Amino acid sequence: MASEIQTRVLRKITWRIVPFIMLLYFVAFIDRVNIGFASLTMNKDIGLSPTVYGFGAGIFFWGYFLFEVPSNIILHKVGARIWIARVMITWGLVSAAMAFVQGPTSFYVLRFLLGVAEAGFFPGIILYLSYWFPARQRAAVTALFMAAAPLSTVLGSPISGALLEMDGHLGFKGWQWLFVLEAVPAVLLGFVVLGFLTDRPEKAKWLADDERRWLVETMNVETTSRAATASHSIWRGLADPRVLALSLIYFGTSAGLYTLGVWAPQIIKQFGLSTLQVGFLNALPATAAVVAMVLWARHSDRTGERTWHVVLACLLAAVGLAFAGLATGVVTVLVALALVNIGISSAKPPLWSMPTLFLSGPAAAAGIATINSIGNLGGFVGPAMIGWIKEQTGSFVGGLYFVSGLLVLSAVLTLLLSRAQTAPVEPVPQSH
């Protein structure tokens, strides 16, 4: 009986929640990295050097870093429905405003504000999933949610390439059309969130009484079973050394992910292709990543193993980046970018299944946000270093090797964290 109701409830909450949050992340990720396509023509129009572009593209993550933790704590207090709606509407408006940048200063300011507006979305959803799905099923569900990132590249790249072809229509540049039209869905979906998202299982009127009761009891039992070892307070979530370790691991994966989002279109275009061709070709590596990350996460859930699923994926991405630096043609660079996409995407679901194994409640909200905010600074360092090294050397090679090294470091830190998990963690003093 328990198995039957478990299957029924998990199927129902998966179909209710996962496709919708995938759609939200799909839109979020397009607005976050469409700068990569805009740069194909925008940089020349407003006079952005590779260094300025790389720095401005990455400064987004400083806004994230500064506002991520308070944003996630607010979400835990007021509920996902209201806070995710607020996030989406504000980031949509700022993203549309990117159409009116005039030069480096306005570019920096709006990219920073976009990070502030979007802070809390991703860790908020990770926290939200921990309210609804037992730990055993969480990596697979997280993988489905995170598949929206490579999917946004698969579908968004051709769209972005096509929008650039609107250059001159009604007196606007193609990159201006790109920012405005791709921001509209975020604002509209923000209002949909208010009516569709349910904060907690206790409020799920779309579940039958026995289904809701089973889910609430199951999640309560899981929370209680962690009570002896899990950290609960905000302070513990911020100070737990495992949170810092996961932050540094995530730093490398973020550097790799946003190297793809910010620079991949330019890396492909250097072989003499049109913006429309770049749009379609950039979608191919991400297509492979969607399939790989779901299968890899299912294998991680089935075996209950997390460490090596992160390590091997990080190393694959590192190899891909090094290979991309050596690529001499379109085919070889696409193969290299496919390895990077598969590795980066596959590392993240098992990695995000780790924090809620030792954090719960407010500590989980603070800890997940800390991991995401510090880790996402890799999204600043990777693109910024590639831009600076390209301006100094005229080549992408040195920058790609640098990010590859960060991913090797992530793999090593994951192994060290796994060994440290067997040792007791020193208690963090409580403030009074």
C-alpha positions in Angstrom: 0.0 0.0 0.0 2.8 2.4 1.0 4.6 1.6 -2.3 1.5 2.3 -4.3 0.7 5.6 -2.7 4.4 6.6 -2.9 4.5 5.9 -6.7 1.2 7.8 -7.1 2.3 10.9 -5.1 5.7 11.1 -6.6 4.3 10.9 -10.1 1.7 13.6 -9.3 4.1 16.1 -7.7 6.7 15.5 -10.4 4.2 16.3 -13.2 2.8 19.3 -11.3 6.1 20.9 -10.2 9.0 19.9 -12.4 7.8 21.0 -15.9 6.8 24.4 -14.5 10.1 25.1 -12.7 12.0 23.8 -15.8 10.2 26.5 -17.8 11.1 29.1 -15.2 14.8 28.1 -15.3 14.7 27.9 -19.1 13.7 31.5 -19.3 16.1 32.5 -16.5 19.0 30.9 -18.2 18.3 32.5 -21.5 18.2 36.0 -19.9 21.4 35.2 -18.0 23.5 34.1 -21.0 21.9 35.7 -24.1 24.7 38.3 -23.7 26.9 35.7 -25.4 24.9 36.1 -28.6 24.3 39.8 -28.2 28.1 40.2 -28.1 28.5 39.1 -31.7 27.3 42.5 -32.8 26.7 44.6 -29.6 30.4 44.8 -28.6 31.4 46.6 -31.8 28.3 48.8 -31.7 29.0 50.2 -28.2 32.7 49.8 -28.1 33.3 46.9 -25.7 36.8 45.3 -25.7 37.2 41.6 -24.8 38.4 42.6 -21.3 35.4 44.9 -20.7 33.0 42.4 -22.1 34.3 39.5 -20.1 34.3 41.6 -16.9 30.8 43.0 -17.5 29.4 39.6 -18.4 30.8 38.2 -15.2 29.9 41.1 -12.9 26.4 39.7 -12.9 27.6 37.2 -10.3 28.7 39.9 -7.8 25.1 41.0 -7.6 24.2 37.3 -7.1 26.9 37.0 -4.4 25.8 39.9 -2.3 22.1 39.2 -2.3 21.8 35.5 -2.6 21.8 34.5 1.1 19.3 37.2 2.2 17.1 36.4 -0.7 16.9 32.7 0.1 16.3 33.3 3.8 13.4 35.6 2.8 12.0 32.9 0.5 12.1 30.4 3.4 10.1 32.8 5.5 7.5 34.2 3.0 7.2 31.2 0.7 8.4 30.4 -2.8 5.2 31.6 -4.5 5.5 35.3 -3.6 9.3 35.4 -3.7 9.9 33.6 -7.0 7.3 35.8 -8.6 9.1 38.9 -7.4 12.4 37.6 -8.7 11.1 36.8 -12.2 9.3 40.1 -12.7 12.3 42.2 -11.6 14.9 40.3 -13.6 12.7 40.4 -16.7 12.5 44.2 -16.4 16.2 44.6 -15.9 17.0 42.2 -18.7 14.8 44.2 -21.1 16.6 47.4 -20.0 19.9 45.8 -21.4 18.6 46.9 -24.8 19.5 50.5 -23.9 23.1 50.1 -22.8 25.4 52.8 -24.3 28.9 51.8 -23.3 31.0 50.1 -20.6 29.5 51.9 -17.5 25.8 51.2 -18.3 26.8 47.7 -19.3 28.4 47.1 -15.9 25.6 48.6 -14.0 22.8 46.7 -15.7 24.6 43.4 -15.6 25.2 43.9 -11.8 21.5 44.8 -11.3 20.4 41.7 -13.2 22.4 39.6 -10.7 20.7 41.4 -7.8 17.3 40.9 -9.3 17.8 37.2 -10.0 19.6 36.4 -6.7 17.7 33.7 -4.9 16.0 32.0 -7.9 18.2 29.0 -8.4 19.0 28.2 -4.7 15.3 29.0 -3.9 14.2 26.3 -6.3 16.8 23.8 -4.9 15.4 24.5 -1.4 11.8 24.3 -2.7 12.5 20.8 -4.1 13.7 19.7 -0.7 10.3 20.5 0.7 8.6 18.2 -1.8 10.9 15.3 -2.7 12.5 12.7 -0.5 16.3 12.7 -0.6 16.5 9.4 -2.5 14.6 10.9 -5.5 16.2 14.4 -5.3 19.1 14.1 -7.7 17.0 12.8 -10.5 14.4 15.6 -10.0 17.2 18.2 -9.7 18.6 16.9 -13.0 15.3 17.3 -14.7 15.1 20.9 -13.4 18.6 21.7 -14.4 18.2 20.1 -17.8 16.5 23.5 -18.6 19.9 25.1 -18.7 21.3 23.1 -21.6 17.8 23.0 -23.1 17.8 26.8 -23.1 21.0 26.6 -25.2 19.4 24.0 -27.5 16.3 26.1 -28.2 17.5 29.6 -27.3 20.6 29.6 -29.5 18.8 29.4 -32.8 16.2 31.9 -31.5 18.9 34.3 -30.4 20.7 33.9 -33.7 17.5 34.6 -35.6 16.7 37.7 -33.5 20.1 39.2 -34.4 18.9 39.0 -38.0 16.2 41.7 -37.1 18.9 44.3 -37.2 17.5 47.6 -38.4 13.9 46.7 -37.9 11.9 49.7 -36.6 15.3 51.4 -36.1 16.6 49.0 -33.5 19.7 46.8 -33.6 19.3 43.1 -33.6 20.9 42.7 -30.2 18.3 45.2 -28.8 15.4 43.1 -30.1 17.1 40.1 -28.6 17.1 41.6 -25.1 13.6 43.0 -25.2 11.8 40.0 -26.7 13.6 37.4 -24.6 12.7 39.3 -21.4 9.0 39.3 -21.9 8.4 35.7 -20.9 10.1 36.3 -17.5 7.7 39.1 -16.6 4.6 37.2 -17.8 5.6 34.0 -16.0 6.2 36.0 -12.8 2.5 36.6 -12.6 1.7 33.0 -13.5 3.8 31.8 -10.5 1.5 33.7 -8.1 -1.4 31.5 -9.2 0.3 28.2 -9.8 3.1 27.5 -7.3 2.2 25.9 -4.0 4.5 26.8 -1.1 4.4 23.5 0.9 2.9 20.0 0.8 0.5 21.0 3.6 -1.2 23.5 1.2 -1.4 21.2 -1.8 -5.2 21.1 -2.5 -4.4 19.4 -5.8 -3.4 16.3 -3.8 -6.0 13.9 -2.4 -6.2 13.8 1.4 -4.4 10.5 1.8 -1.7 11.6 -0.7 -1.1 14.9 1.1 -1.0 13.1 4.4 1.5 10.5 3.2 3.8 13.2 1.7 3.7 15.5 4.8 4.4 12.5 7.1 7.2 11.2 4.8 9.0 14.6 4.6 8.5 15.1 8.4 10.1 11.7 9.2 13.0 12.5 6.9 13.5 15.9 8.6 13.3 14.2 12.1 15.8 11.5 11.1 18.3 14.2 10.3 17.7 16.1 13.5 20.6 14.5 15.4 23.3 15.3 12.8 21.9 18.0 10.6 22.6 21.7 11.1 19.4 23.8 11.5 20.3 27.4 12.4 21.2 30.0 9.8 24.6 30.4 11.5 25.4 26.7 11.1 24.3 26.8 7.5 26.8 29.7 6.9 29.7 28.4 9.0 29.6 24.6 8.2 33.0 23.8 6.6 31.3 21.4 4.2 29.3 24.4 2.9 32.6 26.2 2.1 34.0 23.0 0.4 30.9 22.6 -1.8 31.1 26.4 -2.6 34.6 25.9 -3.9 33.7 22.8 -5.9 30.7 24.7 -7.4 33.1 27.6 -8.2 34.9 25.5 -10.8 31.7 24.1 -12.4 30.2 27.7 -12.6 33.4 28.9 -14.3 32.9 26.2 -16.9 29.2 26.7 -17.4 29.4 30.5 -17.9 32.5 30.2 -20.1 30.1 28.3 -22.4 27.3 30.7 -22.1 29.4 33.9 -22.4 32.1 32.9 -24.9 31.0 29.7 -26.8 29.2 31.8 -29.6 32.4 33.8 -30.2 34.6 30.6 -30.0 32.4 29.0 -32.8 32.1 32.2 -34.8 35.9 32.6 -35.2 35.8 29.9 -37.9 34.0 32.3 -40.2 30.3 31.5 -39.7 27.2 33.7 -39.8 25.3 34.5 -36.6 22.4 32.2 -37.7 24.8 29.3 -38.3 26.4 30.0 -34.9 22.9 29.8 -33.3 22.2 26.4 -34.7 25.7 24.9 -34.1 25.8 26.2 -30.5 22.7 24.1 -29.8 24.3 20.8 -30.7 26.7 20.3 -27.7 23.9 21.2 -25.3 21.6 18.6 -26.9 24.0 15.9 -25.9 24.3 17.4 -22.4 20.5 17.2 -21.8 20.4 13.4 -22.3 23.7 12.7 -20.4 22.8 14.7 -17.3 19.5 12.9 -16.8 21.0 9.5 -17.3 24.0 10.3 -15.0 21.7 11.6 -12.2 19.5 8.5 -12.4 22.5 6.4 -12.1 23.7 8.4 -9.1 20.2 8.0 -7.4 20.1 4.3 -8.2 23.5 3.6 -6.7 23.3 6.2 -4.0 26.8 7.4 -5.0 27.5 11.1 -5.3 31.3 11.8 -5.0 32.5 10.0 -8.1 29.6 11.2 -10.2 30.8 14.7 -9.5 34.5 13.9 -9.9 34.3 12.1 -13.2 32.0 14.7 -14.7 34.3 17.6 -13.7 37.3 15.8 -15.2 35.4 15.2 -18.5 34.6 19.0 -18.7 38.2 19.8 -17.9 39.4 17.6 -20.8 36.8 19.2 -23.1 38.0 22.7 -22.3 41.7 21.8 -23.0 40.6 20.1 -26.2 38.6 23.3 -27.2 41.8 25.3 -26.9 43.5 23.0 -29.4 40.6 22.8 -31.9 41.5 23.8 -35.4 38.1 23.5 -37.1 34.3 23.7 -36.5 33.8 19.9 -36.0 36.6 19.5 -33.5 35.5 22.6 -31.5 31.9 21.3 -31.4 33.1 17.9 -30.1 35.2 19.7 -27.4 32.3 21.9 -26.4 30.0 18.8 -26.2 32.4 17.2 -23.7 32.4 20.4 -21.7 28.6 20.6 -21.8 28.1 17.0 -20.8 30.6 17.2 -17.9 29.4 20.5 -16.5 25.7 19.5 -16.7 26.2 16.0 -15.3 28.2 17.2 -12.3 25.6 19.5 -10.9 22.6 17.3 -9.9 24.6 14.9 -7.7 26.5 17.9 -6.3 23.2 19.7 -5.4 22.0 16.5 -3.6 24.8 16.8 -1.0 23.9 20.0 1.0 20.5 18.8 2.3 22.1 15.6 3.6 23.5 17.6 6.5 21.5 20.8 6.5 17.8 21.4 7.2 15.3 24.3 7.8 16.8 27.8 7.9 20.3 26.3 7.7 19.5 24.7 4.4 18.2 28.0 3.1 21.3 29.8 4.1 23.7 27.0 3.2 22.4 26.4 -0.3 22.4 30.1 -1.0 26.0 30.4 0.3 27.1 27.5 -1.9 25.4 29.1 -4.9 26.5 32.7 -4.2 30.2 31.9 -3.6 30.3 29.2 -6.2 28.7 31.4 -8.9 31.7 33.8 -8.5 33.3 31.3 -10.8 30.9 32.7 -13.4 32.7 36.0 -12.9 36.3 34.7 -12.8 36.0 32.3 -15.8 34.6 34.7 -18.4 36.6 37.7 -17.1 39.9 35.8 -17.3 39.1 34.5 -20.8 38.4 38.1 -21.9 41.6 39.4 -20.3 43.8 36.6 -21.6 42.3 36.9 -25.1 43.0 40.7 -25.2 46.6 40.0 -24.1 47.3 37.1 -26.4 44.7 37.3 -29.2 43.6 33.7 -28.5 41.1 31.8 -26.4 43.6 29.1 -25.6 45.1 30.4 -22.3 41.7 31.2 -20.8 40.3 27.8 -21.7 43.2 26.1 -20.0 42.7 28.3 -16.9 39.1 27.3 -16.6 40.0 23.6 -17.2 42.4 23.9 -14.2 39.6 25.1 -12.0 37.5 22.1 -12.9 40.4 19.7 -12.0 40.5 21.6 -8.7 36.8 20.9 -8.2 37.3 17.2 -8.8 40.1 17.1 -6.2 38.1 19.0 -3.6 35.2 16.7 -4.1 37.4 13.7 -3.2 38.8 15.5 -0.2 35.3 16.4 1.0 34.3 12.7 0.7 37.1 11.7 2.9 36.4 14.4 5.4 32.7 13.3 5.7 33.8 10.3 7.7 35.3 12.6 10.3 33.2 14.4 12.9 32.6 18.1 12.2 33.4 20.4 15.0 30.3 22.1 16.5 29.8 25.7 15.5 29.4 28.0 18.6 25.8 29.3 18.9 25.3 33.1 19.2 23.2 34.3 22.0 
